[in-house]
Amino acid sequence: MQLQLQDPVSGWGASVAFPAVALTGYYQYVVYPGTTESIATATFEVAALPLGRTWRVNMVHSGSGSWTYSLGYALMV
């Protein structure tokens, strides 16, 4: 999974790639300035960066077969 952030001046710029996942299930990703990972699990990843106004998620897979992705998010203000 890649989280791509848009710079309002130069366009799509910063990108954060999360580790590859080989198993089926639910995975949690937290993106928030100053966060740290307090538990080490295979289904929970943390990126300590600000989430810009415009962003997108890009899923990249390397295998044949049927793939289904869904995205849910909550903005913390």
Secondary structure by P-SEA (a helix, b strand, c coil): cbbbbbcccccccbbbbccccccbbbbbbbbccccccccccccbbbbcccccccbbbbbbbccccbbbbbbbbbbcc
